[in-house]
Amino acid sequence: MPNVFEPAASGRSKCRGCSLAIARGELRFGERLPNPFADGEMTIWFHPLCAAYKRPEALLQGLAESSDAVPERERLEQAAAKQLTQRRLPRISGAERAPSSQAKCRSCREPIERGNWRIRLVFYEDGQFAPGGFVHLDCRRNYFETEDIAGPLLHFSAGLSDAEREELRAACGG
């Protein structure tokens, strides 16, 4: 069965990308996968932009298969195409201030000092996103092979205040 775009039937499903609820009637993207626990398939749901950032191949396939008008189709296609250019970009799961100095950067292997910006990483496996460590904000060029990560970084950093978002945007050069 192909991937699907449809309005959410209720407000109970959660986006696998950002972990926020998908409101009733809001457009959602469903990726169909083989069910690892039983026969048949399962559907994992995403906000369309979250899918563009986290599951770009599946979203582009869903857009190609969809005959329905998908709002902001061009924006979704551009975001997904950009994510495909660098293999590590879909790992971005937001930014935060380090609460301690215990975590080490996956790029330079140095400790991330308390209070410094760090990028959360996740790895996708079997329909699940698992935490994968952190990267210094200053190491983004080496790790992601691009400095232009502000879009997904800010998208998945919903818990930040407006002042923190502006500070992060400035630190990213945008």
Backbone as ProteinMPNN parsed JSONL, in Angstrom:
{"seq_chain_A": "MPNVFEPAASGRSKCRGCSLAIARGELRFGERLPNPFADGEMTIWFHPLCAAYKRPEALLQGLAESSDAVPERERLEQAAAKQLTQRRLPRISGAERAPSSQAKCRSCREPIERGNWRIRLVFYEDGQFAPGGFVHLDCRRNYFETEDIAGPLLHFSAGLSDAEREELRAACGG", "coords_chain_A": {"N_chain_A": [[0.841, -1.173, 0.0], [0.573, 2.236, -0.786], [2.31, 5.199, 0.474], [0.578, 7.834, 2.273], [-1.338, 10.893, 2.206], [-3.488, 12.515, 4.333], [-6.328, 13.964, 6.08], [-6.206, 14.179, 9.633], [-8.026, 11.845, 11.48], [-8.709, 11.958, 14.133], [-7.574, 13.616, 17.118], [-5.61, 12.103, 18.261], [-3.293, 10.876, 17.247], [0.3, 10.972, 17.141], [3.032, 12.857, 15.895], [5.806, 11.276, 14.485], [8.152, 12.563, 14.033], [8.387, 15.062, 15.484], [7.131, 14.525, 17.842], [4.811, 15.776, 18.713], [1.252, 16.211, 19.066], [-0.987, 15.495, 16.365], [-3.345, 17.519, 15.176], [-6.927, 17.126, 15.031], [-8.304, 16.867, 11.83], [-6.155, 18.147, 10.665], [-3.725, 18.077, 8.059], [-1.887, 15.143, 7.495], [0.981, 13.019, 7.059], [1.355, 9.706, 6.141], [3.526, 7.067, 6.492], [3.865, 3.952, 5.111], [4.815, 0.866, 6.364], [6.313, -2.423, 6.64], [4.895, -4.464, 9.157], [6.663, -5.172, 12.013], [5.861, -6.817, 14.047], [3.688, -8.38, 13.447], [1.679, -9.902, 10.816], [1.202, -8.078, 7.771], [0.864, -4.502, 7.369], [2.005, -1.403, 8.863], [1.279, 1.981, 9.765], [3.075, 4.897, 10.107], [2.811, 8.12, 11.426], [3.268, 11.542, 10.445], [3.72, 15.111, 10.71], [3.522, 16.919, 7.674], [5.821, 18.63, 7.088], [7.638, 17.778, 9.021], [8.041, 15.173, 8.133], [9.288, 15.76, 5.718], [11.735, 16.686, 6.633], [12.675, 14.519, 8.225], [12.098, 12.024, 6.957], [12.753, 12.108, 4.074], [12.879, 10.637, 1.595], [10.635, 8.927, 1.641], [8.585, 10.834, 1.832], [8.85, 12.274, -0.597], [8.276, 10.201, -2.367], [5.628, 9.709, -1.602], [4.475, 12.185, -2.342], [4.809, 12.033, -5.102], [3.133, 9.9, -5.689], [0.675, 10.844, -4.905], [-2.396, 12.108, -5.946], [-3.895, 14.096, -5.008], [-4.3, 17.563, -4.083], [-1.724, 18.888, -2.354], [-1.153, 21.036, 0.269], [1.318, 23.613, 0.216], [3.138, 22.193, -1.359], [5.439, 22.643, -2.976], [7.238, 23.753, -1.126], [7.565, 21.573, 0.626], [8.709, 19.699, -1.136], [11.119, 21.001, -1.765], [12.35, 21.159, 0.778], [12.617, 18.417, 1.4], [14.235, 17.555, -0.729], [16.554, 18.991, -0.183], [17.304, 17.808, 2.249], [18.046, 15.329, 1.327], [20.438, 15.826, 0.079], [22.552, 15.798, 1.86], [23.619, 13.201, 3.821], [23.458, 13.082, 6.625], [21.744, 15.064, 7.553], [18.955, 14.388, 8.091], [19.161, 13.465, 10.698], [18.965, 15.484, 12.553], [17.511, 16.695, 15.483], [16.775, 18.94, 16.832], [17.845, 21.721, 18.969], [19.584, 22.623, 21.961], [20.552, 24.01, 25.148], [23.396, 22.773, 26.758], [22.918, 20.917, 29.664], [24.832, 19.967, 31.385], [28.326, 19.042, 31.536], [28.809, 16.526, 30.542], [28.216, 15.17, 28.108], [29.664, 14.197, 24.993], [30.847, 15.504, 21.913], [29.838, 14.185, 18.804], [31.288, 14.698, 16.585], [33.86, 16.047, 17.052], [34.638, 14.796, 19.354], [35.127, 16.025, 21.775], [34.245, 17.227, 25.083], [31.016, 18.713, 25.562], [30.59, 21.783, 26.719], [28.923, 22.934, 29.677], [26.013, 24.858, 29.266], [26.574, 25.624, 26.66], [25.478, 25.69, 23.206], [24.05, 22.792, 21.777], [23.466, 20.276, 19.334], [20.859, 18.043, 19.063], [20.797, 14.625, 18.166], [19.224, 12.016, 16.266], [18.679, 8.612, 15.336], [17.258, 6.72, 12.725], [15.494, 3.726, 12.702], [13.858, 0.847, 11.811], [11.227, 2.02, 11.84], [11.35, 3.616, 14.087], [12.676, 6.355, 15.981], [15.714, 6.763, 17.479], [17.578, 8.129, 20.201], [20.716, 9.678, 19.488], [22.962, 10.997, 20.431], [25.006, 14.011, 20.539], [26.067, 17.095, 18.942], [28.437, 19.689, 18.855], [27.369, 23.024, 18.257], [29.15, 24.549, 16.817], [30.509, 22.592, 15.427], [28.955, 21.843, 13.336], [29.428, 22.171, 10.573], [31.502, 20.345, 9.954], [30.333, 17.894, 10.742], [27.737, 17.704, 9.489], [28.397, 18.43, 6.95], [27.645, 20.777, 5.816], [26.704, 24.174, 6.452], [24.215, 25.159, 6.48], [21.766, 24.572, 8.253], [19.707, 25.642, 9.604], [16.892, 25.614, 9.137], [15.693, 22.874, 9.681], [16.776, 22.685, 12.263], [15.677, 24.798, 13.811], [12.995, 24.146, 13.464], [12.637, 21.713, 14.866], [13.162, 22.568, 17.413], [11.144, 23.44, 19.168], [10.626, 23.974, 21.855], [12.088, 26.158, 22.671], [12.456, 29.568, 23.806], [11.401, 32.723, 22.328], [13.546, 34.528, 22.353], [15.708, 32.783, 22.683], [15.48, 31.347, 20.312], [16.068, 33.343, 18.441], [18.707, 33.895, 19.199], [19.876, 31.404, 18.608], [19.4, 31.31, 15.855], [21.012, 33.468, 15.036], [23.492, 32.455, 15.827], [23.719, 30.414, 14.021], [24.207, 31.782, 11.762], [22.149, 32.982, 10.387]], "CA_chain_A": [[0.0, 0.0, 0.0], [1.437, 3.412, -0.886], [2.275, 6.228, 1.512], [-0.649, 8.596, 2.097], [-1.636, 12.184, 2.816], [-4.905, 12.565, 4.679], [-6.614, 14.71, 7.31], [-6.231, 13.337, 10.83], [-9.39, 11.497, 11.857], [-8.89, 12.4, 15.518], [-6.388, 14.317, 17.592], [-4.849, 11.184, 19.113], [-2.007, 10.43, 16.696], [1.453, 11.835, 17.368], [4.026, 12.897, 14.831], [7.029, 10.56, 14.849], [9.294, 13.453, 13.891], [8.493, 16.069, 16.541], [6.437, 13.97, 19.019], [3.644, 16.578, 19.064], [-0.009, 15.674, 18.559], [-1.478, 15.975, 15.081], [-4.71, 17.944, 15.48], [-8.009, 16.573, 14.216], [-8.53, 17.594, 10.592], [-4.881, 18.642, 10.132], [-3.137, 17.173, 7.084], [-0.78, 14.35, 8.007], [1.607, 12.104, 6.101], [1.511, 8.365, 6.686], [4.472, 6.178, 5.812], [3.475, 2.557, 5.293], [5.969, -0.005, 6.557], [5.95, -3.769, 7.097], [4.734, -4.553, 10.603], [7.642, -6.129, 12.527], [5.277, -7.62, 15.123], [2.602, -9.227, 12.941], [1.525, -9.846, 9.366], [0.605, -6.849, 7.264], [1.587, -3.244, 7.385], [1.67, -0.398, 9.863], [1.434, 3.344, 9.273], [3.608, 5.853, 11.08], [2.297, 9.425, 11.024], [4.118, 12.721, 10.557], [3.342, 16.377, 10.078], [4.231, 16.883, 6.379], [7.158, 19.236, 7.121], [8.49, 16.883, 9.809], [8.406, 14.074, 7.229], [10.258, 16.274, 4.742], [13.025, 16.766, 7.301], [13.116, 13.251, 8.816], [11.91, 10.89, 6.037], [12.591, 12.773, 2.779], [12.616, 9.709, 0.485], [9.243, 8.486, 1.737], [7.707, 11.969, 1.528], [8.889, 12.526, -2.042], [7.536, 9.108, -2.992], [4.22, 9.974, -1.332], [4.046, 13.305, -3.177], [4.735, 11.557, -6.486], [1.991, 8.995, -5.803], [-0.555, 11.528, -4.524], [-3.072, 12.891, -6.976], [-4.562, 15.187, -4.304], [-3.553, 18.809, -3.921], [-1.086, 18.954, -1.033], [-0.747, 22.419, 0.534], [2.758, 23.903, 0.313], [3.828, 21.08, -2.014], [6.775, 23.058, -3.424], [8.086, 23.889, 0.068], [7.87, 20.219, 1.089], [9.648, 19.094, -2.089], [12.426, 21.651, -1.601], [12.932, 20.745, 2.068], [13.0, 17.001, 1.297], [15.37, 17.453, -1.655], [17.732, 19.494, 0.537], [17.694, 16.798, 3.225], [18.673, 14.211, 0.614], [21.774, 16.182, -0.407], [23.53, 15.443, 2.895], [23.073, 12.0, 4.464], [23.289, 13.236, 8.068], [20.765, 16.094, 7.897], [17.743, 13.871, 8.751], [19.423, 13.12, 12.101], [18.756, 16.652, 13.417], [16.317, 16.61, 16.318], [16.639, 20.179, 17.588], [19.005, 22.266, 19.68], [19.355, 22.947, 23.362], [21.73, 24.346, 25.944], [23.867, 21.603, 27.501], [22.682, 21.086, 31.099], [26.044, 19.583, 32.108], [29.471, 18.871, 30.625], [29.064, 15.092, 30.42], [28.088, 14.685, 26.738], [30.764, 14.485, 24.07], [30.457, 15.79, 20.534], [30.054, 13.059, 17.9], [32.2, 15.108, 15.527], [35.23, 16.299, 17.52], [34.842, 13.945, 20.539], [35.407, 16.857, 22.948], [33.04, 17.468, 25.896], [30.211, 19.897, 25.27], [30.574, 22.522, 27.983], [27.636, 23.323, 30.218], [25.506, 26.146, 28.799], [26.814, 25.814, 25.227], [24.487, 25.104, 22.307], [24.355, 21.488, 21.212], [22.448, 19.772, 18.419], [20.429, 16.682, 19.376], [20.77, 13.727, 17.014], [18.463, 10.771, 16.358], [18.893, 7.664, 14.248], [16.021, 6.05, 12.342], [15.662, 2.291, 12.512], [12.641, 0.045, 11.95], [10.064, 2.826, 12.178], [11.565, 4.307, 15.357], [13.798, 7.277, 16.086], [16.43, 6.526, 18.732], [18.567, 9.173, 20.484], [22.023, 9.327, 18.956], [24.044, 11.837, 20.913], [24.982, 15.453, 20.336], [27.149, 17.726, 18.19], [28.595, 21.126, 19.115], [26.833, 23.874, 17.195], [30.295, 24.963, 15.996], [30.991, 21.447, 14.642], [27.925, 21.472, 12.356], [30.008, 22.115, 9.222], [32.231, 19.08, 9.81], [29.473, 16.726, 10.9], [26.666, 17.665, 8.484], [29.011, 18.787, 5.668], [27.028, 22.023, 5.384], [26.372, 25.043, 7.58], [22.829, 25.57, 6.312], [20.9, 23.618, 8.954], [18.804, 26.436, 10.437], [15.495, 25.212, 8.946], [15.302, 21.767, 10.549], [17.216, 22.916, 13.639], [14.663, 25.617, 14.467], [11.717, 23.426, 13.407], [12.597, 20.713, 15.924], [13.496, 23.21, 18.686], [9.909, 24.152, 19.523], [10.608, 24.32, 23.271], [12.907, 27.336, 22.959], [11.777, 30.862, 23.835], [11.674, 33.54, 21.142], [14.904, 35.075, 22.489], [16.639, 31.681, 22.424], [15.407, 31.032, 18.872], [16.823, 34.404, 17.748], [20.12, 33.667, 19.506], [20.283, 30.235, 17.835], [19.406, 31.725, 14.437], [22.213, 34.294, 14.852], [24.658, 31.571, 15.941], [23.783, 29.619, 12.785], [24.546, 32.649, 10.639], [20.941, 33.371, 9.663]], "C_chain_A": [[0.888, 1.239, 0.0], [1.314, 4.334, 0.333], [1.1, 7.16, 1.239], [-0.612, 9.959, 2.779], [-3.126, 12.183, 3.101], [-5.11, 13.441, 5.903], [-6.673, 13.75, 8.493], [-7.679, 13.104, 11.249], [-9.708, 11.929, 13.288], [-7.625, 13.15, 15.92], [-5.477, 13.427, 18.418], [-3.485, 10.793, 18.547], [-0.923, 11.468, 16.97], [2.382, 11.739, 16.178], [5.278, 12.17, 15.308], [8.256, 11.463, 14.756], [9.482, 14.396, 15.061], [7.825, 15.643, 17.848], [5.259, 14.813, 19.501], [2.398, 15.952, 18.456], [-0.34, 16.283, 17.198], [-2.962, 16.263, 15.281], [-5.721, 17.32, 14.524], [-8.236, 17.469, 13.007], [-7.267, 18.135, 9.941], [-4.314, 17.61, 9.155], [-1.947, 16.452, 7.709], [-0.272, 13.437, 6.897], [1.794, 10.77, 6.788], [2.463, 7.538, 5.853], [4.086, 4.743, 6.138], [4.728, 1.699, 5.326], [5.491, -1.407, 6.898], [5.885, -3.787, 8.621], [5.724, -5.584, 11.139], [7.073, -7.084, 13.574], [4.187, -8.578, 14.661], [2.583, -9.151, 11.418], [0.927, -8.504, 8.974], [1.511, -5.652, 7.384], [1.175, -2.394, 8.577], [1.901, 0.967, 9.23], [2.0, 4.192, 10.402], [3.295, 7.244, 10.544], [3.28, 10.539, 11.319], [3.336, 13.961, 10.158], [4.085, 16.388, 8.741], [5.633, 17.488, 6.407], [8.124, 18.397, 7.953], [8.945, 15.702, 8.952], [9.422, 14.528, 6.199], [11.655, 16.328, 5.35], [13.551, 15.409, 7.763], [13.069, 12.066, 7.861], [11.731, 11.417, 4.616], [12.277, 11.829, 1.617], [11.152, 9.293, 0.466], [8.287, 9.616, 1.382], [7.69, 12.253, 0.029], [8.155, 11.442, -2.81], [6.035, 9.321, -2.8], [3.682, 11.122, -2.166], [3.898, 12.881, -4.634], [3.507, 10.678, -6.705], [0.658, 9.685, -5.558], [-1.126, 12.323, -5.679], [-3.795, 14.074, -6.342], [-3.66, 16.419, -4.259], [-3.024, 18.859, -2.483], [-0.655, 20.398, -0.806], [0.767, 22.531, 0.71], [3.6, 22.775, -0.285], [5.258, 21.447, -2.405], [7.735, 23.179, -2.242], [8.497, 22.518, 0.591], [8.891, 19.543, 0.178], [11.041, 19.688, -1.941], [13.109, 21.208, -0.311], [13.42, 19.298, 1.995], [14.211, 16.836, 0.387], [16.656, 17.932, -0.979], [18.228, 18.46, 1.542], [18.416, 15.633, 2.549], [20.093, 14.529, 0.153], [22.875, 15.807, 0.576], [22.944, 14.316, 3.732], [22.806, 12.152, 5.952], [22.241, 14.273, 8.474], [19.495, 15.532, 8.532], [17.942, 13.469, 10.21], [19.124, 14.276, 13.055], [17.438, 16.523, 14.166], [16.17, 17.83, 17.213], [17.927, 20.593, 18.263], [18.605, 22.604, 21.102], [20.664, 23.396, 23.977], [22.12, 23.106, 26.73], [23.645, 21.825, 28.991], [23.882, 20.698, 31.961], [27.172, 19.46, 31.089], [29.786, 17.402, 30.389], [29.031, 14.585, 28.983], [29.305, 15.08, 25.907], [30.208, 14.658, 22.668], [30.772, 14.582, 19.659], [31.021, 13.419, 16.769], [33.637, 15.226, 16.027], [35.605, 15.48, 18.757], [35.21, 14.709, 21.813], [34.122, 17.033, 23.761], [32.325, 18.744, 25.447], [30.006, 20.616, 26.6], [29.158, 22.926, 28.384], [27.251, 24.716, 29.729], [25.745, 26.417, 27.322], [25.694, 25.166, 24.417], [24.972, 23.742, 21.829], [23.17, 21.047, 20.356], [22.137, 18.331, 18.812], [20.369, 15.87, 18.084], [19.881, 12.524, 17.316], [18.807, 9.912, 15.153], [17.585, 6.937, 13.988], [16.3, 4.58, 12.077], [14.336, 1.593, 12.77], [11.435, 0.848, 12.409], [10.18, 3.611, 13.46], [12.742, 5.268, 15.234], [14.425, 7.077, 17.46], [17.445, 7.647, 18.956], [19.961, 8.732, 20.057], [23.151, 10.221, 19.39], [23.874, 13.288, 20.521], [26.186, 15.892, 19.503], [27.22, 19.177, 18.642], [27.944, 21.898, 17.969], [27.964, 24.302, 16.262], [30.849, 23.826, 15.131], [30.011, 21.058, 13.533], [28.483, 21.333, 10.951], [30.714, 20.777, 8.996], [31.303, 17.883, 9.836], [28.435, 16.611, 9.776], [27.151, 17.986, 7.079], [28.314, 19.97, 5.003], [26.765, 22.864, 6.629], [24.906, 25.422, 7.566], [21.884, 24.533, 6.922], [19.83, 24.333, 9.773], [17.351, 25.983, 10.315], [15.083, 24.062, 9.846], [15.682, 21.983, 12.011], [16.174, 23.726, 14.405], [13.305, 24.911, 14.498], [11.59, 22.44, 14.571], [13.019, 21.249, 17.293], [12.311, 24.023, 19.191], [9.882, 24.605, 20.975], [11.41, 25.556, 23.634], [12.05, 28.6, 22.994], [12.124, 31.635, 22.566], [13.093, 34.109, 21.179], [15.946, 33.993, 22.191], [16.657, 31.321, 20.945], [16.2, 32.074, 18.065], [18.324, 34.238, 17.968], [20.662, 32.482, 18.702], [20.37, 30.565, 16.356], [20.659, 32.549, 14.133], [23.469, 33.43, 14.909], [24.823, 30.709, 14.696], [24.109, 30.467, 11.572], [23.335, 33.076, 9.839], [20.261, 34.407, 10.41]], "O_chain_A": [[1.876, 1.276, 0.734], [0.358, 4.259, 1.104], [0.663, 7.273, 0.094], [0.058, 10.146, 3.794], [-3.934, 11.886, 2.221], [-4.18, 13.646, 6.683], [-7.147, 12.623, 8.353], [-8.462, 14.048, 11.359], [-10.859, 12.231, 13.606], [-6.705, 13.291, 15.114], [-4.659, 13.925, 19.191], [-2.599, 10.412, 19.312], [-1.185, 12.67, 17.025], [2.506, 10.694, 15.54], [5.758, 12.421, 16.414], [9.294, 11.154, 15.342], [10.588, 14.531, 15.584], [7.945, 16.339, 18.856], [4.757, 14.583, 20.6], [2.478, 15.246, 17.451], [-0.011, 17.436, 16.922], [-3.745, 15.346, 15.527], [-5.413, 17.027, 13.369], [-8.348, 18.688, 13.142], [-7.301, 18.542, 8.78], [-4.411, 16.407, 9.396], [-1.109, 17.067, 8.367], [-0.981, 13.126, 5.94], [2.33, 10.706, 7.894], [2.244, 7.33, 4.659], [3.991, 4.369, 7.307], [5.585, 1.785, 4.447], [4.377, -1.571, 7.395], [6.728, -3.19, 9.291], [5.646, -6.754, 10.767], [7.73, -8.055, 13.948], [3.803, -9.486, 15.399], [3.371, -8.426, 10.811], [0.225, -7.873, 9.765], [2.733, -5.762, 7.486], [0.146, -2.63, 9.21], [2.646, 1.082, 8.257], [1.469, 4.201, 11.513], [3.486, 7.52, 9.36], [4.023, 10.496, 12.299], [2.399, 13.88, 9.363], [5.211, 15.894, 8.688], [6.551, 16.923, 5.812], [9.307, 18.315, 7.623], [10.098, 15.278, 9.036], [10.324, 13.77, 5.841], [12.643, 16.05, 4.671], [14.756, 15.169, 7.7], [13.921, 11.182, 7.945], [10.681, 11.205, 4.008], [11.488, 12.181, 0.74], [10.505, 9.303, -0.581], [7.284, 9.387, 0.705], [6.622, 12.452, -0.55], [7.483, 11.73, -3.8], [5.258, 9.133, -3.736], [2.554, 11.052, -2.654], [2.974, 13.315, -5.321], [2.907, 10.703, -7.78], [-0.385, 9.169, -5.959], [-0.426, 13.113, -6.312], [-4.262, 14.964, -7.054], [-2.439, 16.329, -4.379], [-3.797, 18.87, -1.525], [0.122, 20.94, -1.593], [1.405, 21.647, 1.282], [4.663, 22.448, 0.242], [6.183, 20.662, -2.195], [8.893, 22.769, -2.328], [9.654, 22.319, 0.961], [9.823, 18.894, 0.652], [12.035, 18.963, -1.986], [14.305, 20.916, -0.305], [14.511, 18.986, 2.472], [15.117, 16.061, 0.695], [17.721, 17.347, -1.179], [19.434, 18.255, 1.677], [19.302, 15.021, 3.145], [20.871, 13.618, -0.132], [24.005, 15.531, 0.171], [21.864, 14.475, 4.3], [21.99, 11.409, 6.497], [21.887, 14.344, 9.651], [18.98, 16.157, 9.459], [16.965, 13.16, 10.893], [19.038, 14.057, 14.263], [16.39, 16.276, 13.571], [15.507, 17.76, 18.248], [18.956, 19.926, 18.153], [17.434, 22.84, 21.399], [21.739, 23.195, 23.413], [21.256, 22.45, 27.311], [24.128, 22.815, 29.54], [23.943, 21.059, 33.136], [26.98, 19.748, 29.908], [30.925, 17.064, 30.067], [29.758, 13.645, 28.661], [29.891, 16.146, 26.094], [29.218, 14.029, 22.294], [31.859, 14.013, 19.761], [31.516, 12.532, 16.073], [34.535, 14.579, 15.489], [36.767, 15.473, 19.163], [35.567, 14.097, 22.82], [33.027, 16.995, 23.199], [32.95, 19.712, 25.015], [29.328, 20.108, 27.493], [28.314, 23.221, 27.538], [28.061, 25.642, 29.77], [25.169, 27.358, 26.777], [25.046, 24.223, 24.871], [26.149, 23.561, 21.516], [22.024, 21.405, 20.625], [23.038, 17.495, 18.888], [19.942, 16.37, 17.043], [19.791, 12.069, 18.456], [19.178, 10.417, 14.093], [16.879, 6.574, 14.929], [17.216, 4.229, 11.333], [13.757, 1.742, 13.847], [10.693, 0.399, 13.283], [9.202, 4.221, 13.893], [13.683, 5.023, 14.479], [13.751, 7.205, 18.482], [18.105, 8.076, 18.01], [20.344, 7.576, 20.234], [24.214, 10.207, 18.769], [22.774, 13.747, 20.213], [27.176, 15.172, 19.377], [26.188, 19.831, 18.796], [27.977, 21.447, 16.824], [27.763, 24.408, 15.052], [31.594, 24.089, 14.188], [30.214, 20.047, 12.86], [28.05, 20.454, 10.206], [30.536, 20.151, 7.951], [31.463, 16.954, 9.043], [28.274, 15.544, 9.184], [26.4, 17.831, 6.116], [28.383, 20.143, 3.786], [26.621, 22.328, 7.728], [24.402, 25.958, 8.553], [21.283, 23.727, 6.213], [19.122, 23.697, 10.553], [16.64, 25.97, 11.319], [14.211, 24.237, 10.697], [14.98, 21.511, 12.906], [15.826, 23.373, 15.532], [12.549, 25.065, 15.457], [10.53, 22.353, 15.191], [13.212, 20.473, 18.229], [12.473, 25.174, 19.597], [9.165, 25.552, 21.295], [11.414, 25.966, 24.794], [11.04, 28.691, 22.296], [13.027, 31.252, 21.821], [13.766, 34.165, 20.15], [16.947, 34.257, 21.526], [17.713, 31.025, 20.385], [16.913, 31.725, 17.124], [19.117, 34.416, 17.044], [21.774, 32.543, 18.176], [21.308, 30.146, 15.678], [21.295, 32.355, 13.098], [24.404, 33.64, 14.137], [25.939, 30.316, 14.353], [24.271, 29.94, 10.471], [23.488, 33.502, 8.694], [19.212, 34.889, 9.984]]}, "name": "protein", "num_of_chains": 1, "seq": "MPNVFEPAASGRSKCRGCSLAIARGELRFGERLPNPFADGEMTIWFHPLCAAYKRPEALLQGLAESSDAVPERERLEQAAAKQLTQRRLPRISGAERAPSSQAKCRSCREPIERGNWRIRLVFYEDGQFAPGGFVHLDCRRNYFETEDIAGPLLHFSAGLSDAEREELRAACGG"}
